[in-house]
Amino acid sequence: MDTATYRIDGHTMYEHWLSVPLDYFSVISLLSPEQTSRMIPDRINVFAREYVRDGHEADPRLVFFQGGPGSAGPRMAPIGSWLDTALEHFRVVLIDERGTGNSHPLDAQALAEVRAPEAQAAYLSCFRQDSIVRDAEAVRHELQGDEPWAALGQSFGGFTVTCYLSQAPEGLSEAYITAGLPSLTEHADEVYRLTYREMAKRNKQFFGRYPGDEGTAWYVASHLADVEEFLPTGERLTPARFREIGIVLGYSFGLEQLHFILEDPVWSVGGQRRLRPQFLSRVGQLVSFADNPLYGLIHESIYAQRSTGPTAWSAQRVRSEFPEFTLPAPSAGASGEVDLRKQGMGFRFTGEHVYPWQTEQDPALSPLKEAAEILAFEQRWPELYSSAALAENTVPAAAWMYIDDVFVPYSLSRTTAEQIRGLKPLISNAYHHDGLRTGGPAMIEQLIKAVRA
């Protein structure tokens, strides 16, 4: 391990780099000679940033797993939010999960160099939570030998902690989860059925608070159906992708965020009504995977296990079960949006859903369209969770679950909480998916209290 040391405002900051195997599960070796690529490395570097508050050098370590997939560990300047509270109890290790930040970051261009779609898919399969757990174990052994450490996971990071409890519990002294208890056995279809229902409720809340915004949303969608408007990343914005800005509704102040995005989106150019560049920029920041292609490419794969079978574009298939989320045929133009509006089901923004047509419309994903298709129908995924191991869990654990979470369904999380021996559930309807960020010091303090009670 290579480490650099810095001093910042009452803290020592260590930056660690460690070489680890890319492929813990020998997936790459299954490729034929024609499919293999010299662009796939045998080893990658994993990066972690460790903060130690002055006077707390003897505190135990806690490793934090970020949400995602595909998001790097937080870069806080100044130190604040939950990290400020955690540093009163722990030395905190913020790991950049593989494929993000300084840990072998992936982008479409680098992945496209691998050439064969089968090789691209095999490469991408090495970036799920089971591989992240093995990276964390390698870092832990370098930092403190056999001594276990605590782990905190937010959202997908909670999926990773659950995987950790299943596959390497000897590495954990305590486990903390916020908005991230996955189902151990359900197919992704059930996850998306529940998230569509929650998104329908959240849409109604939004338009109930800001009724004028529904007319704006219908106007923008109809306009986009007939008029070519382009995002800063160069591609045309379609009505379907416009609906994806609803992802902000999953956050505590999402109603306000979406309202601000929709304010005054139109201006007149040469006598024609067009969408403002500022509006297109804000939309682009939400719908483009340019900064996080991993999210778009393996989002459904994080639910896949051999026991559940392939996801087969679950969000797309399940969407057809909810008429209010219907998309007009692109060939219908604005009249398709008008006809849909006349059905009286209301405008519906979507949430944390990834669709096959995004691999065609988003230039950050389009070079990997075939690889995404292979991943969607892959059947050889290893198991991520062990119901048997979790039923015998001995690691003290607690988890925040939010009743109104539109990304990680509460009902599935509650079932999983009951299947993990000794886990203490903390349940609230006061927060949404980002409760760790918005809930203040109480979120960490109550987790610690529950685990150590």
N, C-alpha and C positions, 0 to 999 in steps of 0.2 A: 504493500500500500504506500502511495505517495501522499504526503500531507503538507499543506501550506498553512501557516498560522498568522492571524491578524488580531489587532485590538480595535474594538469599536465600542464607544460609549458604555463602559462598565461591563463589557463582555469580552470573552475571548472567542474568536471564530476560527474554526478549523475547516479546511476544505480538503476532502479525502477523495482520492482516485484509486480504484481497484480494478484489475483485470479479471474478468470472469468468463466462463464458456458462454458462447451464444446459445447453443442448442443442448439443453439439459436432457431432452427426451429423444434424441437421435432422429428427429424428424427429417433433417437435411439428408441423412444417409439413405433415406427411402427413395430419394430422387434417382431417376435413371441418369446415365452418363450424359445424355442429350439435354437433360433439364438442369444439371448442376451449373453453378456459376462461380467463377473465381472472385466475383464481387461480394460473395457472402463470406464474411470473416469467420474464423474459428473462435475468436475471442473478441470481446468488446470491453470498453471501459465503463464502469459505473461510478457515478459521482454522488457524494453526500456532503452536505454542509452542516457542521455541528456548532451549536451555540452553547456556551457555558457562562452563566451569569456569575459575576464576582461574588465570592463567598459560598458558591454552590458547587465547587469543584468535586466534592465527594458525593454529590447526588447521583442516583442511578440514571441510566440512559433511557430515553424514550425515542423510538423511531416513528416518524410520521409518514403515512402513505397518502398521497394526494388523490383527489377524485379524477375522473376521466372516463375511459382510458386515454392516455396520450398527453397528460398535463404534467408539467415539471413541478418539483417541490416549490413552495412559495418563496418569493423573494421579497422580504419585508424590509422596507427602509422608511421610517424607523421601525424598530420592533414594536409590534402592537397586537391587537386582537387576541386570539386564543394563545398565541405563542408567548406573549408577555406573561400570561398567567401560568402557562406550563413551565416556564423557566424558574418559577418559584419552587418547583418540585423536582425538576429533572434537568439533566443535560439533554438537549433536544437535537436529534439527528434528522435533518430534512433530506430525505433521499430523492434524487431524481430517478424516477422509475425508468427502466430501460426503454430507449426510444425517445426520451424527452430530455429537455435541458442540456446538461453536459454529459448525459449517459447515452452515448451513441445515438444522437438525435436522428430521426428518420424523416425524410421528405419524399415527395413523389419523384423528384428527379433522381435521387439516390436509389430508390427502389426500382425505378424504370431501368436503371443500368444493369439490373440482375437479369433482364431480358425475358426469360421463359416465365409465363404466368404461373406454372406449377412451382417454380423455384421462388417466385415472389410470394406466393401463398404460404409455402413452407417457412420462408423467412419471417413473414408476419406472424405466423403461429407461435413464434418464440417470444412474443411480447405480452403474453397474458399473465394473470395474477400468480399462477404456479411458478413461472420463471422468476417473477419479481420476488417471491418468497425466498427462492434459492439465492438470489443476489443479496437479499437482506441478511441471510444467514452467513454468507461469505464476508460481508462487511462486519457483522457482529463478531465473528471469530477473530478477525484482524484487530478489532478495537478492544475486545475484552475476553477473548478465549471462550471458554465454555459457560461463562456466566450469562444467564438469560437477561433480556432487556424487556421493557414495556413497549407496547405498540399502540398507536392511535391511527385510525383510518377513517377518512371522510368519504362518503359515497362509494365510488369504485375502490377507494382505499380501504373501506370497510369490507368489501368483497375479498380484498387481499388479506386482511387480518383474519377473516373467517377461514380462508384457505390456509393461512399460517397455523391456526388452531387445529386444523385437520391434518396437516402434513408435517409440521415441525413444531409441535407444542413445547418441546424441550427448550426451544429458543426463547420462550416468552415467560416473563414473570407476571405481567398483567396485560390485559387486552381491553382497549377502549374503542368504541365504534360510534360514529355519528352518521345517521342517514345512510347506512350502508350494510344492513343485514340482508343478504340475498336469500332467495329460496334455495334449499339444498337439493331439491329434486324436481321442481316444476320446469316445464319447457318454457322457452322465451315467449311462446304464444300467450301463456297465462299472465306473464308480466305485462305484455302490451295491452291485453284486454283491460286490465286494471288501470294502466296509465291513460288509455283513451278515455275511460270513464271519468277519471280525475281531471283530465284536461278539458272535457266537456263542462264539468262543474266550474273549473277555473275560468274558462271563456265566459260563462254566464256571469260570474262575479265581476269580471272585467267590464263587460258591456253594461252590467247593472250599475256600475260606478261611473262609467264614461259612455253613456248611450250614443253620443254623437260619433264616437270612434268606429262604431259598426258601419255607418254609412261611408266613412273614410276608407275602411278596410275593403268594402265591396267596390268602391270606386277604384282604388289602386289595383285590385285584382283584375277588374274589367279592363282597365287601361293597359295593364301588362299583357293581357291576352291578345290585344290588337297592336300595341305599339312596342317597338323594340327599345328597351332601356337596358343600359349595360352597367354592370358592377365595376368597381375599381380594378378587380382582378381580370377584367376583359370579357367575361361571358355575359350573355343575356340573362336578365332576371325574369323568371317565369312566375306565374301566379302560384304554382305549387311551392316554389322555393320562398316566395314572399311569406307564405303561411308559416314557414319555419321560424320566423322571428318570435313566435309564441313560446320559444324555449325560455324566455325571460320570465314567463308567468310562473315558473317553478321556484322563483326566488321570493324572499320575504317582501320586497318592495317591487315585485314584478309588475303589478298593475300600474304603478306610476311609471316604471321604466318604459313599458309598452306605450303608455299614453304619450310620453314625451317623444318617443320615436315617431309616432303618427301625427304629431302636430305639424300642420302646414307643410305637407309633403310635395305640393304642386306649385309650379310657377308657369309663367307664360314666356315662351321663347319664339320670337318671330311669328307671333299670333297663334302659336300652337301650345296646348297644355302639355307640359312635360314634368317628370319627377325631378325634384331638386337634387343637385349633386350631393349636398350634405345628407339628404335622406338616403340616397343610394349608398353612400359611404357607411352610414350607420347600419343599414340592412346588411351590407356586405360583411361587416365585422361579425355579424351574428350567424350568417348562413354559409360563409366560406370556410372550407377546411384547410386553407393555405397554411395556417399556423399550427394546425393539429390534424394532419392526415390520418394518424393512427386512430383517432376517435372515429372517423368515418369508415375506416377499413375494418376495424376489429370490434366495433361497438357491440354487435350482436354476438360475436364469438365469445365474449366474456360470459355469456350465459350457456355456452355449449359444453356438454359432457357426453361421453359415449353412452351413458344411460338415458340421456334425453334425446339424442339424435341431432341431426343438422337443424339449424335455425331456418334455413330455406327462405330468407327474407321475411322474417316473422312480422315485423311492423307493417310491411306492405300487405301481406295476406290478411292480417287481423283487421287492418283498417277497413276492409270491405264489409266487416260485420257491423260497422257503425255508419249508417247513412249520412249522419250530419257531418262526417269528415270526407264525404265524397268529393272527388276532383272532377271538374268538367273535362271532357276530351279537349286536348289542345287545338284540334282542328275546328272546334266550335267557336273559337274566338270569344269576344266579349259576350256574345249572345248566350254562350254556355254558362257564364257567371250570372247573367241576368236570369236565366231559367232556374239556376240553382237557388238564387235568392228568392224567387217566387214560391219555392217549396216551403218556405217559412221555418226552416230548421235553424236559421241563424248562421252567421259567419263563424268558422272554426279555425283558429290557429292550432298548429301542432306543437309538440314538445320535444322530448328527447327520443326522437325516432329517426332512423336512417333508412333510406329507400334506395332501391336499385337504380332508379333514374338519376340519382345524385352522382353516380359514378360516370354518367354521361354529361351532365350539365356543369359539374364543378371541375375546372382544369387541374385542381390539386389532386383529384381522384381519378380522372379519366385515363391517365396512362396505366392505371392498375385495375381497370374495369374487369378484366378476365380473372385476375387474382381474387378480387372481391367475390366474384361468382363462385369460384372454387371454394373459398372459405365458407360461403353460405351453405354449401351442400356437402361439406366435409363431415365424415362420420367417425373418424378415428381419434377424436379428441380424448385426451386423458380425463379422468375424473378430477374435479377441482375440490370437492368437499367429501368428507367421510361422515355420514350420519352416525356410524358406529363409534368413531373416534370422538366426535363431539358429544355423544351421549355419555361418554366417560371422561369428559373434560375435567381437568383439575386446575387450569389456569384461571385465576380470579378475573372476571370479565363483567363489563357493563356496556350498555348500548342505548343511545338516544334514538327514539323512533318518533316520527312526526305523523300525526293522523292524516294531515292534508298533503303529505308529500306526493307530488305528481310524477316523480321520477323513480323512486324506490317504494313500491306499494306497501302501505302499513300492514295490511292483512298478511302478506307474505312474510314480512319481517317479524311480525308477532309470532307466527308459526315457528319460524327459525329460532327465535329467542327461547321458545319452549323446548326446543330440541337440543340446545346447548346447555349441558349440565352446569348449574351454578351461575349462569349469566343473569345479571340484574338488569331488568328493563326499566328505562326512563322514558315515559310517554308524555307527549305534549301536543296540544293543538294551537300553541302560541307561536310556533315557528314553521317555516317551510324548509326546503331542502338545504338551504344555506345557514341553518341555525347555528352551526359552529362559529361562523363569521359574525353573525348579527346578534347572537345571544349574550355576548359579553363573558366576563370571567366565570359566571355561574355555570356555564356549560361544562367547563373543565373541572371546576371545583366539585360539582355534583357527581360527575363520573368518578372522580377519585374517592369521594366519600362513599359512593355505592360499592366500589370495589373493595375498599379497606374497612368497611363496616364489620 
